[in-house]
Each structure stands twice: as C-alpha cells, then as structure tokens.
Amino acid sequence: MTNATDKPDKRAVPAPGGFVDTEPFWRGTREGKLLLQYCPQSGRFQHFPRPLSLYTGSRQLEWREVSGAGTVYAHTVLRTQGLGADGRLPLALALIELDEGVRILGNILGANAERARIGARVKLSWDTPSNDARYPAFELE
C-alpha cells in the first residue's frame, strides 16, 4: 500500500528487456531496426509482443523488420513537467498506425512536432533519452 508521502518511481520510461516475449523487439532497437511479431498463418503483424498470435492462437510467430512509416492515428502534446518529460517540453506523443497495419505509441520528434495532426504521415526515427536505451519514435514527413 502506498501513501501520499511515498516518492514516485523516477524511471522516465519503460526499461528495455526483461521479458522473453519482448527481447527481440529491444534487440532490434539496439540495432536501429523496428522488429514486430508476424503471424505467417494469418499474414498479419501484431504489437505489443506476446506469446500467441492474436489472429490464430498459434505460437509460430516470426520477428520481421517493418518500415516504420505510418500515419498519426491520435496525438497529444505534453506541456506540463512530469516523469519522462524532464527538459523535453513540449513533448508530442502519438499513436501511429504503421503501414503494416498495427498501432504503436511513440514520441514525435523534430522542430515541427507540435504541428502533428491526425492523418499526417510520419517516418521512423529513434528517441534516446538515456545512453542505455533507444525507443522507436517518429518524425513528420
């Protein structure tokens, strides 16, 4: 149980690795590749990583590199300081619908990030808030 005097976790963003289902994803980020699970039986990608196909229930999943190109599905701009935003405001956060058919959450980087709009095209970029982590992010095209 927590109370009002407990200090919040200072971790800015989720720590990479730690789960067998996500290790290939994090290994890909270290190599500058966006890898997602692919179900060969259904011919569809899925994200977030999990042990079974969402479409067939099969455990026969592959990890495939995707382009990272997509469209802004939803977005917001954080203007209030908080965990993970230290020194990075304003911070544009978006749900991106990748061309491969899945949605992934990430920051929109770049000088024009605040101009993101639903339907805007984006391309893959990388956010490196610390020396030991690399996260998929996006830039407006």
DSSP file (Angstrom, degrees, kcal/mol; ACC not computed):
  #  RESIDUE AA STRUCTURE BP1 BP2  ACC     N-H-->O    O-->H-N    N-H-->O    O-->H-N    TCO  KAPPA ALPHA  PHI   PSI    X-CA   Y-CA   Z-CA
    1    1 A M              0   0    0      0, 0.0     2,-0.3     0, 0.0     0, 0.0   0.000 360.0 360.0 360.0 141.3    0.0    0.0    0.0
    2    2 A T        -     0   0    0      4,-0.0     2,-0.3     2,-0.0     0, 0.0  -0.758 360.0-161.9-111.4 160.2    1.3    3.5   -0.8
    3    3 A N    >   -     0   0    0     -2,-0.3     3,-1.7     1,-0.0     0, 0.0  -0.808  40.9 -88.2-132.9 178.7    0.5    6.8    0.9
    4    4 A A  T 3  S+     0   0    0      1,-0.3    -2,-0.0    -2,-0.3    -1,-0.0   0.677 121.8  56.8 -64.1 -18.7    0.9   10.4    0.0
    5    5 A T  T 3  S+     0   0    0      2,-0.1    -1,-0.3     0, 0.0     2,-0.1   0.579  79.7 109.6 -91.3  -8.8    4.5   10.6    1.3
    6    6 A D  S <  S-     0   0    0     -3,-1.7    -4,-0.0     1,-0.1     0, 0.0  -0.416  72.0-123.1 -65.4 140.4    5.8    7.8   -0.9
    7    7 A K        -     0   0    0     -2,-0.1     3,-0.1     1,-0.1    -1,-0.1  -0.661  26.6-115.6 -84.6 140.0    8.1    9.0   -3.6
    8    8 A P        -     0   0    0      0, 0.0     2,-0.2     0, 0.0    -1,-0.1  -0.333  39.4 -87.2 -70.6 156.9    7.1    8.2   -7.2
    9    9 A D        -     0   0    0      1,-0.1    74,-0.0     2,-0.1     0, 0.0  -0.465  33.9-151.4 -60.8 128.8    9.3    5.9   -9.3
   10   10 A K        +     0   0    0     -2,-0.2     2,-0.3    -3,-0.1    74,-0.2   0.465  55.7 123.0 -86.8  -1.1   11.9    8.2  -11.0
   11   11 A R        -     0   0    0      1,-0.2    -2,-0.1    72,-0.1     4,-0.0  -0.461  51.6-155.7 -63.0 124.4   12.3    5.9  -14.0
   12   12 A A        +     0   0    0     -2,-0.3    -1,-0.2     1,-0.1     3,-0.0   0.870  67.9   2.2 -73.7 -38.3   11.5    8.1  -17.0
   13   13 A V  S    S-     0   0    0     71,-0.0    -1,-0.1     3,-0.0    71,-0.1  -0.911  97.3 -66.4-144.2 165.6   10.4    5.4  -19.5
   14   14 A P        -     0   0    0      0, 0.0    -2,-0.0     0, 0.0    -1,-0.0  -0.295  55.5-115.7 -57.8 139.0   10.0    1.7  -19.5
   15   15 A A        -     0   0    0      1,-0.1   118,-0.1     2,-0.1    -4,-0.0  -0.594  32.8-112.8 -76.4 134.7   13.2   -0.2  -19.2
   16   16 A P  S    S+     0   0    0      0, 0.0    -1,-0.1     0, 0.0     7,-0.1  -0.314  75.1   2.4 -65.8 149.8   14.2   -2.3  -22.2
   17   17 A G        +     0   0    0      5,-0.2     3,-0.1     1,-0.1    -2,-0.1  -0.150  61.4 124.1  76.8-168.1   14.2   -6.0  -22.0
   18   18 A G        +     0   0    0      1,-0.1     2,-0.4     2,-0.0    -1,-0.1   0.115  65.9  76.0 101.1 -21.8   13.3   -8.2  -19.1
   19   19 A F  S >> S-     0   0    0      1,-0.1     3,-1.2     0, 0.0     4,-1.2  -0.982  72.5-137.1-128.1 136.7   10.7  -10.3  -20.7
   20   20 A V  T 34 S+     0   0    0     -2,-0.4     3,-0.3     1,-0.3    -1,-0.1   0.843 104.9  56.4 -59.3 -34.7   11.3  -13.2  -23.1
   21   21 A D  T 34 S+     0   0    0      1,-0.2    -1,-0.3     2,-0.1     4,-0.2   0.728 113.7  38.9 -71.4 -20.7    8.4  -12.0  -25.3
   22   22 A T  T <> S+     0   0    0     -3,-1.2     4,-2.1     1,-0.1     3,-0.4   0.549  86.4  94.4-106.4  -8.8    9.9   -8.6  -25.8
   23   23 A E  H  X S+     0   0    0     -4,-1.2     4,-2.7    -3,-0.3     5,-0.2   0.886  85.0  51.0 -56.4 -44.8   13.7   -9.4  -26.1
   24   24 A P  H  > S+     0   0    0      0, 0.0     4,-2.2     0, 0.0    -1,-0.2   0.885 109.2  52.9 -61.1 -35.3   13.7   -9.5  -29.9
   25   25 A F  H  > S+     0   0    0     -3,-0.4     4,-1.8     2,-0.2    10,-0.3   0.953 112.9  42.7 -60.6 -50.2   12.0   -6.1  -30.0
   26   26 A W  H  X S+     0   0    0     -4,-2.1     4,-1.9     1,-0.2    -1,-0.2   0.853 111.3  54.8 -68.4 -34.8   14.6   -4.5  -27.8
   27   27 A R  H  X S+     0   0    0     -4,-2.7     4,-1.2    -5,-0.2    -1,-0.2   0.918 107.8  51.5 -62.1 -42.2   17.5   -6.2  -29.6
   28   28 A G  H  <>S+     0   0    0     -4,-2.2     5,-3.3    -5,-0.2     3,-0.4   0.903 106.3  53.3 -60.2 -42.0   16.1   -4.7  -32.8
   29   29 A T  H ><5S+     0   0    0     -4,-1.8     3,-1.3     1,-0.2    -1,-0.2   0.893 105.4  54.0 -63.1 -37.6   16.0   -1.2  -31.2
   30   30 A R  H 3<5S+     0   0    0     -4,-1.9    -1,-0.2     1,-0.3    -2,-0.2   0.817 111.6  46.1 -63.7 -28.5   19.7   -1.5  -30.2
   31   31 A E  T 3<5S-     0   0    0     -4,-1.2    -1,-0.3    -3,-0.4    -2,-0.2   0.371 121.0-108.1 -93.3   3.0   20.5   -2.3  -33.9
   32   32 A G  T < 5S+     0   0    0     -3,-1.3     2,-0.4    -4,-0.3    -3,-0.2   0.776  80.5 123.5  75.8  26.6   18.3    0.5  -35.2
   33   33 A K      < -     0   0    0     -5,-3.3     2,-0.9    -6,-0.1    -1,-0.3  -0.953  59.2-138.5-121.9 139.8   15.6   -1.8  -36.5
   34   34 A L        -     0   0    0     32,-0.5    32,-2.7    -2,-0.4     2,-0.4  -0.858  29.5-174.5 -96.1 105.5   11.9   -1.8  -35.7
   35   35 A L  E     +A   65   0A   0     -2,-0.9     2,-0.3   -10,-0.3    30,-0.2  -0.868   4.1 179.7-104.9 131.5   11.0   -5.5  -35.4
   36   36 A L  E     -A   64   0A   0     28,-2.6    28,-2.7    -2,-0.4     2,-0.1  -0.914  34.6 -97.1-126.9 156.2    7.4   -6.6  -34.9
   37   37 A Q  E     -AB  63  46A   0      9,-0.9     9,-2.2    -2,-0.3     2,-0.4  -0.468  38.3-163.5 -71.1 142.8    5.9  -10.0  -34.4
   38   38 A Y  E     -AB  62  45A   0     24,-3.1    24,-2.8     7,-0.2     7,-0.2  -0.995  13.9-147.3-131.4 133.6    4.4  -11.5  -37.6
   39   39 A C  E  >> - B   0  44A   0      5,-3.0     4,-2.3    -2,-0.4     5,-1.1  -0.884   7.4-166.2 -99.9 107.7    1.9  -14.4  -37.9
   40   40 A P  T  45S+     0   0    0      0, 0.0    -1,-0.1     0, 0.0    21,-0.1   0.806  85.7  59.4 -65.2 -28.0    2.7  -16.3  -41.1
   41   41 A Q  T  45S+     0   0    0     19,-0.3    20,-0.0     1,-0.2    -2,-0.0   0.881 119.7  26.5 -68.1 -36.9   -0.7  -18.2  -40.9
   42   42 A S  T  45S-     0   0    0     -3,-0.4    -1,-0.2     2,-0.2     3,-0.1   0.640  99.6-129.9 -98.6 -17.1   -2.7  -15.0  -41.0
   43   43 A G  T  <5 +     0   0    0     -4,-2.3     2,-0.3     1,-0.3    -2,-0.1   0.789  67.0 121.8  72.5  27.6   -0.2  -12.9  -42.8
   44   44 A R  E   < -B   39   0A   0     -5,-1.1    -5,-3.0    57,-0.0    -1,-0.3  -0.920  57.1-132.3-128.6 150.1   -0.6  -10.1  -40.2
   45   45 A F  E     -B   38   0A   0     55,-0.6     2,-0.3    -2,-0.3    -7,-0.2  -0.552  21.4-162.9 -88.0 159.8    1.7   -8.2  -37.8
   46   46 A Q  E     -B   37   0A   0     -9,-2.2    -9,-0.9    -2,-0.2     2,-0.3  -0.995   4.5-142.7-142.8 150.4    0.9   -7.7  -34.2
   47   47 A H  S    S+     0   0    0     -2,-0.3    56,-0.3   -11,-0.1   -11,-0.0  -0.926  71.2  47.2-154.4 131.0    2.1   -5.3  -31.5
   48   48 A F  S    S-     0   0    0     -2,-0.3    -1,-0.1    56,-0.0   -12,-0.0   0.378  95.7-105.4 -87.7 161.0    2.7   -5.4  -28.5
   49   49 A P        +     0   0    0      0, 0.0   -28,-0.1     0, 0.0   -27,-0.1  -0.281  50.9 159.5 -63.2 142.1    4.7   -8.6  -28.3
   50   50 A R        -     0   0    0    -29,-0.2     4,-0.1    -4,-0.1    -4,-0.0  -0.960  50.1-106.8-155.3 166.1    3.0  -11.7  -26.8
   51   51 A P  S    S+     0   0    0      0, 0.0     2,-0.3     0, 0.0    10,-0.2   0.704  96.8  47.4 -75.8 -18.5    3.5  -15.4  -26.9
   52   52 A L  S    S-     0   0    0      8,-0.1     2,-0.2     7,-0.0     7,-0.2  -0.883  88.7-101.4-124.9 152.9    0.5  -16.2  -29.1
   53   53 A S     >  -     0   0    0      5,-2.5     4,-1.3    -2,-0.3    -8,-0.0  -0.515  21.3-144.9 -67.0 134.2   -0.9  -14.9  -32.4
   54   54 A L  T  4 S+     0   0    0     -2,-0.2    -1,-0.1     1,-0.2    -8,-0.0   0.746  99.3  43.7 -66.0 -23.6   -3.9  -12.6  -31.9
   55   55 A Y  T  4 S+     0   0    0    -11,-0.1    -1,-0.2     3,-0.1    -2,-0.0   0.768 132.1  10.7 -98.9 -30.6   -5.4  -13.9  -35.1
   56   56 A T  T  4 S-     0   0    0      2,-0.2    -2,-0.1     0, 0.0     3,-0.1   0.549  86.8-122.0-126.3 -14.5   -4.8  -17.7  -34.9
   57   57 A G     <  +     0   0    0     -4,-1.3    -3,-0.1     1,-0.3     2,-0.1   0.456  63.8 145.7  80.6   0.6   -3.7  -18.5  -31.4
   58   58 A S        -     0   0    0     -6,-0.1    -5,-2.5     1,-0.1    -1,-0.3  -0.352  50.9-149.3 -72.1 149.4   -0.5  -20.1  -32.9
   59   59 A R  S    S+     0   0    0     -7,-0.2     2,-2.0     1,-0.1    -1,-0.1   0.425  73.5 103.8 -91.1  -2.0    2.8  -19.9  -31.2
   60   60 A Q        +     0   0    0     -7,-0.0   -19,-0.3     2,-0.0     2,-0.3  -0.516  50.4 152.1 -84.1  74.7    4.5  -19.9  -34.6
   61   61 A L        -     0   0    0     -2,-2.0     2,-0.3   -10,-0.2   -22,-0.2  -0.786  28.9-155.9-106.5 149.2    5.4  -16.2  -34.7
   62   62 A E  E     -A   38   0A   0    -24,-2.8   -24,-3.1    -2,-0.3     2,-0.6  -0.837  15.9-127.7-117.4 157.9    8.3  -14.6  -36.6
   63   63 A W  E     +A   37   0A   0     -2,-0.3     2,-0.4   -26,-0.2   -26,-0.2  -0.943  34.2 177.9-105.5 123.0   10.0  -11.3  -35.9
   64   64 A R  E     -A   36   0A   0    -28,-2.7   -28,-2.6    -2,-0.6     2,-0.3  -0.953  30.4-115.6-128.2 145.5   10.2   -9.1  -39.0
   65   65 A E  E     -A   35   0A   0     -2,-0.4     2,-0.3   -30,-0.2   -30,-0.2  -0.584  31.9-160.3 -76.2 137.6   11.6   -5.7  -39.7
   66   66 A V        -     0   0    0    -32,-2.7   -32,-0.5    -2,-0.3    -1,-0.0  -0.782  25.9-117.0-115.6 163.5    9.0   -3.1  -40.6
   67   67 A S        -     0   0    0     -2,-0.3    57,-0.4     2,-0.1     3,-0.1   0.821  31.8-136.4 -70.1 -32.7    9.5    0.3  -42.4
   68   68 A G        +     0   0    0      1,-0.4     2,-0.3    55,-0.1    -1,-0.1   0.462  60.0 132.9  83.6   1.2    8.3    2.5  -39.5
   69   69 A A        +     0   0    0     54,-0.2    30,-2.7    55,-0.1    -1,-0.4  -0.636  28.1 120.2 -82.9 144.0    6.3    4.6  -42.0
   70   70 A G  E     -CD  98 122B   0     52,-1.9    52,-2.4    -2,-0.3     2,-0.4  -0.925  53.4 -81.5-173.5-161.5    2.8    5.4  -41.0
   71   71 A T  E     -CD  97 121B   0     26,-2.1    26,-3.0    -2,-0.3     2,-0.5  -0.967  40.2-106.3-131.1 141.2    0.0    7.8  -40.2
   72   72 A V  E     +C   96   0B   0     48,-2.5    47,-2.9    -2,-0.4    24,-0.2  -0.568  35.6 176.5 -67.5 119.9   -0.8    9.7  -37.0
   73   73 A Y  E     -     0   0B   0     22,-3.0     2,-0.3    -2,-0.5    23,-0.2   0.812  68.6 -12.1 -92.8 -39.2   -3.9    8.0  -35.6
   74   74 A A  E    S+C   95   0B   0     21,-1.4    21,-2.8    43,-0.1    -1,-0.4  -0.970  70.3 176.4-156.4 155.6   -4.2   10.1  -32.4
   75   75 A H  E     -C   94   0B   0     -2,-0.3     2,-0.3    19,-0.2    19,-0.2  -0.993  12.5-171.1-159.5 163.0   -1.8   12.5  -30.6
   76   76 A T  E     -C   93   0B   0     17,-2.4    17,-2.7    -2,-0.3     2,-0.5  -0.968  21.2-131.0-150.1 161.0   -1.4   14.9  -27.7
   77   77 A V  E     -C   92   0B   0     -2,-0.3     2,-0.5    15,-0.2    15,-0.2  -0.975  17.8-144.5-119.7 120.7    1.2   17.5  -26.7
   78   78 A L  E     +C   91   0B   0     13,-3.1    13,-2.1    -2,-0.5     3,-0.0  -0.710  27.7 164.0 -84.0 127.3    2.5   17.4  -23.1
   79   79 A R        +     0   0    0     -2,-0.5     2,-0.4    11,-0.2    -1,-0.1   0.391  52.2  82.5-121.2  -2.1    3.2   20.8  -21.8
   80   80 A T  S    S-     0   0    0      1,-0.0     5,-0.0     9,-0.0     2,-0.0  -0.900  84.5-111.3-110.3 133.1    3.4   20.0  -18.1
   81   81 A Q        +     0   0    0     -2,-0.4     2,-0.3     3,-0.0    -2,-0.1  -0.322  56.6 134.3 -61.6 139.0    6.6   18.7  -16.5
   82   82 A G    >   -     0   0    0     -2,-0.0     3,-2.2   -70,-0.0     4,-0.4  -0.951  58.7 -39.6-167.8-178.5    6.4   15.1  -15.3
   83   83 A L  T 3  S+     0   0    0     -2,-0.3   -71,-0.1     1,-0.3   -72,-0.1  -0.323 126.6  14.0 -57.6 132.2    8.1   11.7  -15.3
   84   84 A G  T 3  S+     0   0    0    -74,-0.2    -1,-0.3   -71,-0.1   -72,-0.1   0.321 113.9  77.7  85.9  -7.7    9.8   11.1  -18.6
   85   85 A A    X   +     0   0    0     -3,-2.2     3,-2.8     2,-0.0     4,-0.3   0.335  55.4 146.7-113.6   5.4    9.4   14.7  -19.8
   86   86 A D  T 3  S-     0   0    0     -4,-0.4    -3,-0.0     1,-0.3   -74,-0.0  -0.203  84.3 -13.2 -50.7 116.6   12.3   16.3  -17.9
   87   87 A G  T 3  S+     0   0    0      1,-0.1    -1,-0.3     0, 0.0    -2,-0.0   0.615 116.8  96.5  69.5  13.4   13.7   19.0  -20.0
   88   88 A R    <   +     0   0    0     -3,-2.8    -2,-0.2     3,-0.0    -1,-0.1   0.180  59.2 169.2-121.1  17.2   11.8   17.9  -23.1
   89   89 A L        +     0   0    0     -4,-0.3   -10,-0.1     2,-0.1     2,-0.1  -0.546  56.7  41.8 -86.0 149.4    8.7   20.0  -23.2
   90   90 A P  S    S-     0   0    0      0, 0.0     2,-0.5     0, 0.0   -11,-0.2   0.647  81.8-176.8 -69.5 150.3    6.7   20.4  -25.2
   91   91 A L  E     -C   78   0B   0    -13,-2.1   -13,-3.1    -2,-0.1     2,-0.5  -0.968  15.7-148.6-122.0 117.5    6.7   16.7  -25.9
   92   92 A A  E     -CE  77 108B   0     16,-0.6    16,-2.6    -2,-0.5     2,-0.4  -0.757  15.4-172.4 -89.4 124.6    4.5   15.4  -28.7
   93   93 A L  E     +CE  76 107B   0    -17,-2.7   -17,-2.4    -2,-0.5     2,-0.3  -0.953   9.3 178.5-117.9 134.5    3.2   11.8  -28.1
   94   94 A A  E     -CE  75 106B   0     12,-2.9    12,-2.4    -2,-0.4     2,-0.7  -0.974  34.5-133.5-141.0 151.3    1.3    9.9  -30.8
   95   95 A L  E     -CE  74 105B   0    -21,-2.8   -22,-3.0    -2,-0.3   -21,-1.4  -0.931  36.2-158.2 -96.8 117.0   -0.4    6.7  -31.6
   96   96 A I  E     -CE  72 104B   0      8,-3.0     8,-2.3    -2,-0.7     2,-0.9  -0.850  14.3-147.5-105.4 129.1    0.9    5.8  -35.0
   97   97 A E  E     -CE  71 103B   0    -26,-3.0   -26,-2.1    -2,-0.5     6,-0.2  -0.851  26.7-143.9 -92.0 107.5   -0.8    3.4  -37.4
   98   98 A L  E >   -C   70   0B   0      4,-3.0     3,-2.3    -2,-0.9   -28,-0.3  -0.314  20.1-115.0 -70.3 154.2    2.0    1.8  -39.3
   99   99 A D  T 3  S+     0   0    0    -30,-2.7    -1,-0.1     1,-0.3   -29,-0.1   0.746 115.4  66.8 -59.8 -22.7    1.7    0.9  -42.9
  100  100 A E  T 3  S-     0   0    0    -31,-0.3   -55,-0.6     2,-0.1    -1,-0.3   0.484 122.1-102.7 -80.2  -2.3    2.0   -2.7  -41.9
  101  101 A G  S <  S+     0   0    0     -3,-2.3     2,-0.3     1,-0.3    -2,-0.1   0.539  84.1 104.2 101.0   6.9   -1.4   -2.5  -40.0
  102  102 A V        -     0   0    0    -56,-0.1    -4,-3.0    -4,-0.1     2,-0.4  -0.815  61.0-127.2-117.5 162.1   -0.5   -2.2  -36.4
  103  103 A R  E     -E   97   0B   0    -56,-0.3     2,-0.4    -2,-0.3    -6,-0.2  -0.879  24.8-178.3-109.4 141.4   -0.5    0.8  -34.0
  104  104 A I  E     -E   96   0B   0     -8,-2.3    -8,-3.0    -2,-0.4     2,-0.4  -0.997  22.6-128.1-140.0 141.4    2.5    1.8  -31.9
  105  105 A L  E     +E   95   0B   0     -2,-0.4     2,-0.3   -10,-0.2   -10,-0.2  -0.712  43.7 138.7 -90.6 137.0    2.9    4.6  -29.3
  106  106 A G  E     -E   94   0B   0    -12,-2.4   -12,-2.9    -2,-0.4    31,-0.2  -0.988  49.8 -90.3-167.3 165.0    5.9    6.9  -29.7
  107  107 A N  E     -E   93   0B   0     29,-0.5    31,-2.5    -2,-0.3     2,-0.6  -0.511  31.5-132.4 -77.6 150.0    7.1   10.4  -29.4
  108  108 A I  E     -Ef  92 138B   0    -16,-2.6   -16,-0.6    29,-0.2    31,-0.2  -0.943  31.5-162.6-101.5 120.3    7.1   12.7  -32.5
  109  109 A L  E     + f   0 139B   0     29,-3.3    31,-0.5    -2,-0.6     3,-0.2  -0.509  35.8  65.0-100.1 166.4   10.5   14.3  -32.7
  110  110 A G  S >  S-     0   0    0     -2,-0.2     3,-1.6     1,-0.1     4,-0.2  -0.183  89.1 -71.0 107.1 163.7   11.7   17.4  -34.5
  111  111 A A  T 3  S+     0   0    0      1,-0.3     3,-0.3     2,-0.1    -1,-0.1   0.765 129.3  46.0 -63.0 -27.7   11.2   21.1  -34.6
  112  112 A N  T >  S+     0   0    0      1,-0.2     3,-2.1    -3,-0.2    -1,-0.3   0.174  74.2 116.7-102.3  18.8    7.7   20.8  -36.0
  113  113 A A  G X   +     0   0    0     -3,-1.6     3,-1.7     1,-0.3    -1,-0.2   0.827  69.2  62.2 -57.3 -34.7    6.4   18.0  -33.8
  114  114 A E  G 3  S+     0   0    0     -3,-0.3    -1,-0.3     1,-0.3    -2,-0.1   0.667  93.5  65.5 -67.2 -14.4    3.7   20.3  -32.3
  115  115 A R  G <  S+     0   0    0     -3,-2.1    -1,-0.3     2,-0.1    -2,-0.2   0.344  72.4 133.3 -89.1   7.9    2.2   20.6  -35.7
  116  116 A A    <   -     0   0    0     -3,-1.7     2,-0.3    -4,-0.1   -41,-0.1  -0.298  33.5-175.8 -58.5 140.9    1.3   16.9  -35.8
  117  117 A R    >   -     0   0    0      4,-0.1     3,-2.4   -43,-0.1   -45,-0.3  -0.968  36.7 -87.0-137.0 152.1   -2.3   16.3  -37.0
  118  118 A I  T 3  S+     0   0    0     -2,-0.3   -45,-0.2     1,-0.3     3,-0.1  -0.390 118.2  25.1 -57.5 131.7   -4.4   13.2  -37.3
  119  119 A G  T 3  S+     0   0    0    -47,-2.9    -1,-0.3     1,-0.3   -46,-0.1   0.268  88.2 138.7  93.8 -10.5   -3.7   11.7  -40.7
  120  120 A A    <   -     0   0    0     -3,-2.4   -48,-2.5   -48,-0.1    -1,-0.3  -0.410  55.3-117.7 -67.9 142.8   -0.2   13.2  -41.0
  121  121 A R  E     -D   71   0B   0    -50,-0.2    20,-2.3    -3,-0.1     2,-0.3  -0.596  35.3-175.1 -81.7 142.0    2.4   10.9  -42.5
  122  122 A V  E     -DG  70 140B   0    -52,-2.4   -52,-1.9    -2,-0.3     2,-0.3  -0.902  14.1-149.9-132.9 162.0    5.4   10.0  -40.3
  123  123 A K  E     - G   0 139B   0     16,-2.3    16,-2.2    -2,-0.3   -54,-0.2  -0.922  36.5 -86.4-129.0 158.3    8.7    8.1  -40.7
  124  124 A L  E     + G   0 138B   0    -57,-0.4    14,-0.3    -2,-0.3     2,-0.3  -0.340  50.5 159.8 -66.2 139.1   10.7    6.1  -38.2
  125  125 A S  E     - G   0 137B   0     12,-2.8    12,-2.0   -57,-0.1     2,-0.4  -0.783  33.9-112.8-140.3-176.0   13.2    7.9  -36.0
  126  126 A W  E     - G   0 136B   0     -2,-0.3     2,-0.5    10,-0.2    12,-0.0  -0.994  12.7-153.2-133.4 135.0   14.8    7.0  -32.7
  127  127 A D  E     - G   0 135B   0      8,-3.0     8,-2.9    -2,-0.4     3,-0.1  -0.905  10.5-176.7-103.5 127.9   14.5    8.6  -29.3
  128  128 A T  E     +     0   0B   0     -2,-0.5     6,-0.1     6,-0.2    -2,-0.0  -0.681  13.1 164.3-125.8  76.8   17.5    8.2  -27.0
  129  129 A P  E    S+     0   0B   0      0, 0.0     2,-0.3     0, 0.0    -1,-0.1   0.683  73.9  18.7 -69.4 -16.1   16.5    9.7  -23.6
  130  130 A S  E >  S- G   0 133B   0      3,-0.6     3,-1.0    -3,-0.1     0, 0.0  -0.944  84.3-107.5-145.7 167.4   19.4    7.9  -21.9
  131  131 A N  T 3  S+     0   0    0     -2,-0.3    -1,-0.0     1,-0.2     3,-0.0   0.715 115.2  48.8 -70.2 -20.3   22.6    6.3  -23.0
  132  132 A D  T 3  S+     0   0    0      1,-0.0     2,-0.4  -116,-0.0    -1,-0.2   0.321 106.1  60.0-104.7   9.0   21.4    2.8  -22.3
  133  133 A A  E <   - G   0 130B   0     -3,-1.0    -3,-0.6  -118,-0.1     2,-0.4  -0.993  49.5-173.8-142.0 145.8   18.0    2.9  -24.1
  134  134 A R  E     -     0   0B   0     -2,-0.4    -6,-0.2    -6,-0.1  -105,-0.1  -0.994  13.4-171.3-137.5 129.3   16.7    3.5  -27.6
  135  135 A Y  E     - G   0 127B   0     -8,-2.9    -8,-3.0    -2,-0.4     2,-0.1  -0.935  31.0-103.2-124.8 142.6   13.0    3.8  -28.3
  136  136 A P  E     + G   0 126B   0      0, 0.0   -29,-0.5     0, 0.0     2,-0.3  -0.418  50.4 163.4 -60.7 135.9   11.0    3.9  -31.6
  137  137 A A  E     - G   0 125B   0    -12,-2.0   -12,-2.8   -31,-0.2     2,-0.3  -0.823  23.7-130.6-142.2-179.8    9.9    7.5  -32.3
  138  138 A F  E     -fG 108 124B   0    -31,-2.5   -29,-3.3    -2,-0.3     2,-0.4  -0.946   6.2-154.6-140.5 156.6    8.7    9.3  -35.4
  139  139 A E  E     -fG 109 123B   0    -16,-2.2   -16,-2.3    -2,-0.3   -29,-0.1  -0.976  33.5-106.4-127.6 145.1    9.2   12.5  -37.4
  140  140 A L  E       G   0 122B   0    -31,-0.5   -18,-0.3    -2,-0.4   -28,-0.1  -0.440 360.0 360.0 -66.4 142.3    6.7   14.2  -39.6
  141  141 A E              0   0    0    -20,-2.3    -1,-0.1    -2,-0.1   -19,-0.1   0.465 360.0 360.0 -80.6 360.0    7.3   13.7  -43.3
